[in-house]
Amino acid sequence: MSLCLSSMCLIKPALCLVILILGFLGYVKKKDVDLLAIGVAFGIFGMIPLLPMMGTCILGSTALLLLKILGYMLVINAIFRKITVTAPAPK
C-alpha cells in the first residue's frame, strides 16, 4: 500500500468521520442500532487509508481486507434489517 497525501486521500477519511459522528448521534437520538452500525462501518472505511499514513502499518493486507469485509457486512446487515422490519399497524 503506497503512502498517499493527496487531497482525495484526506477527504475520504474526513467524510467517513462525519458519517461516523452522524451515525452515533442518530443512535443517541433515535436508539436505532442500524444507524450506529452504518456509522461504525464508515469509521472502519475511513480508518483504513489512514493506517499507512501513521507510519508502519502493523496490519497486513489480509487484516485490512477483513476490516473492509467487516465494514461491508455491517452496512449489509443494517440495510437488510431496515427492509425486513414490518411497520407497526396504524391505530
C-alpha positions as CSV (number, residue, x, y, z in Angstrom):
1,M,0.0,0.0,0.0
2,S,1.5,3.3,-1.0
3,L,1.6,6.5,1.0
4,C,-1.0,8.9,-0.3
5,L,-1.1,12.6,0.8
6,S,-3.3,13.9,-2.0
7,S,-6.4,15.8,-1.1
8,M,-8.6,12.8,-2.0
9,C,-6.7,10.6,0.4
10,L,-7.6,13.1,3.2
11,I,-11.1,13.9,2.1
12,K,-12.3,10.2,2.2
13,P,-11.4,9.7,5.9
14,A,-12.8,13.1,6.8
15,L,-16.2,12.3,5.2
16,C,-16.2,8.9,6.8
17,L,-15.7,10.6,10.2
18,V,-18.7,12.8,9.5
19,I,-20.8,9.7,8.8
20,L,-19.5,8.0,11.9
21,I,-20.5,11.0,14.0
22,L,-23.9,11.3,12.4
23,G,-24.5,7.6,12.9
24,F,-23.6,7.9,16.6
25,L,-25.8,11.0,17.0
26,G,-28.6,9.2,15.2
27,Y,-28.2,6.3,17.6
28,V,-28.3,8.6,20.7
29,K,-31.4,10.4,19.4
30,K,-33.4,7.5,18.0
31,K,-31.9,4.5,19.7
32,D,-31.5,2.9,16.3
33,V,-28.7,0.4,16.3
34,D,-28.7,0.3,12.5
35,L,-27.6,3.9,12.3
36,L,-24.8,3.2,14.7
37,A,-23.7,0.1,12.7
38,I,-23.6,2.2,9.5
39,G,-21.6,4.9,11.3
40,V,-19.1,2.3,12.6
41,A,-18.7,0.7,9.2
42,F,-17.8,4.1,7.7
43,G,-15.5,4.7,10.6
44,I,-13.7,1.5,9.6
45,F,-13.7,2.6,5.9
46,G,-12.2,5.9,6.9
47,M,-9.6,4.4,9.2
48,I,-8.1,2.0,6.6
49,P,-6.4,4.7,4.4
50,L,-5.1,6.4,7.5
51,L,-3.2,3.4,8.8
52,P,-0.3,3.6,6.3
53,M,-0.1,7.4,6.8
54,M,0.5,6.9,10.6
55,G,3.8,5.1,10.0
56,T,4.3,1.5,9.7
57,C,1.1,-0.3,9.1
58,I,1.1,-3.1,11.7
59,L,-1.8,-4.8,9.9
60,G,-1.1,-6.9,6.9
61,S,-3.1,-6.9,3.7
62,T,-5.2,-9.8,4.9
63,A,-6.2,-8.0,8.1
64,L,-7.1,-4.8,6.0
65,L,-9.2,-7.0,3.7
66,L,-11.0,-8.5,6.7
67,L,-11.7,-5.0,8.1
68,K,-13.2,-3.9,4.8
69,I,-15.4,-7.1,4.8
70,L,-16.5,-6.4,8.3
71,G,-17.5,-2.8,7.3
72,Y,-19.5,-4.1,4.3
73,M,-21.2,-6.7,6.4
74,L,-22.2,-4.1,9.0
75,V,-23.8,-2.0,6.2
76,I,-25.5,-5.0,4.6
77,N,-26.9,-6.1,7.9
78,A,-28.2,-2.7,8.8
79,I,-29.9,-2.3,5.4
80,F,-31.3,-5.8,5.5
81,R,-32.8,-5.1,8.9
82,K,-34.4,-1.9,7.7
83,I,-36.1,-3.5,4.7
84,T,-37.3,-6.6,6.6
85,V,-38.8,-4.8,9.6
86,T,-42.5,-4.7,9.5
87,A,-44.2,-1.4,10.1
88,P,-46.5,-1.1,13.1
89,A,-50.2,-1.3,12.5
90,P,-51.9,2.1,12.3
91,K,-54.1,3.0,15.2
